[in-house]
Every structure is written in C-alpha cells, then in structure tokens.
Amino acid sequence: MNRVSDVWRDIGADSINVPNVLTLARILLIPVFIILFVHPTPEQSLAAAIVFAVAAVTDMLDGYIARRTGQVTKLGKLLDPIADKLLVLSALILLMNVERVSALVVLLIVGRELAVTGIRAIAAGEGMIIPAETTGKYKMALQVVAIILLILEGTGLAALGNLHLAGIVTLYLSLVLGYISGGQYVWSFWKQVVAKGI
C-alpha cells in the first residue's frame, strides 16, 4: 500500500487534467476498437475506422493542450507513448489477422517500437533526455492514415479508389520514416553516452 501511495505522490494529484483524461480516453477506446474489428463486417469496419480516428485525434489534442497550457505531467509522459503504441499495434495485429498487412511488416514495426522504447528507458534510467524526433511524429501520422485506409478497405467504399494499395504504400512510407527516426534516437542516445563517458 505504501508503494502505491509513494507512486501516486511522485506522479502528483495535478496529473488529473484534460490532456491526461484524453490519453486515458484513448486507452479506453482501444478495447472498443478491438471488439468492432476482431470479426469485421462492412458496418463494423466503418465503426472501427471512426473509433480509431477519434482515438488518433485525442493523441494530437492531448500533447497540444499539455504544451499550450503547461500541463505536462509525469503521468502524461508515461501514458501517452504507451497509449500510442497500444493503439497502433493492436490495429496492425488485427489487420494482419484479416490479411491486409503482412506479418513481416508488423514484426518490423513492432521491433522498431520495442528498440526505441528500450533505448528511451535506458536513457531515462541514466538521467538522459531523448526528445521526440519530428520524423517520428510524421511516422505516427502516416501510420494512422495507413491504418484507417486499410480498415476502410473492408467497408465496400470502392468509390474512394484502391484503399488497400493506398494504405499499404502509406504504411511502407511510415515504416521507412520509423527506421530513420529510430536511427536518430540511437544517434542522440550514443552522443549523450559518449558525452557522459558511460
């Protein structure tokens, strides 16, 4: 019980703010998305795409509001990247399940995310700060667009064009940007390691 109270004191009661509520809402939307898309019909695919889009919008809003209002908290820094990864990876796994994304692409994306998360965790343990790369933000935006296109592929909206091709090309672009930004994280981490003489 003391451990829980210590963690809560470290996080701080001021963590209950609009950005963090949006982040929690995003996490709560993930199971809704999964239920809708685990056995997708055209109607469920459309609903899943809407839920995913709403969750993605909360991702843009929480960071923007936190920075503009000075409400950046430890809880937000912890939960925001976790929520992002859970949202994207759950969507990619479900898309793989319905054979719209190859297992290799999903593995490459998961591998990149695990590597970057590991590097950032090690850096944090050593008191280093590795800021988010702009390339990584573009990567996330492309992933969201790609996933929505690939989900909508199952809705029968043929009038919108070849959604599968558009989604796969966008996903591949996000994969390239993901590895570029991953390299930037590694380089930033290495420079700080050398500077500290660790």
Secondary structure, 3 states (H helix, E strand, C coil): CHHHHHHHHHHCHHHCCHHHHHHHHHHHHHHHHHHHHCCCCHHHHHHHHHHHHHHHHHHHHHHHHHHHHCCCCHHHHHHHHHHHHHHHHHHHHHHHHCCCCCHHHHHHHHHHHHHHHHHHHHHHHCCCCCCCCHHHHHHHHHHHHHHHHHHHHHHCCHHHCCHHHHHHHHHHHHHHHHHHHHHHHHHHHHHHHHHHCC
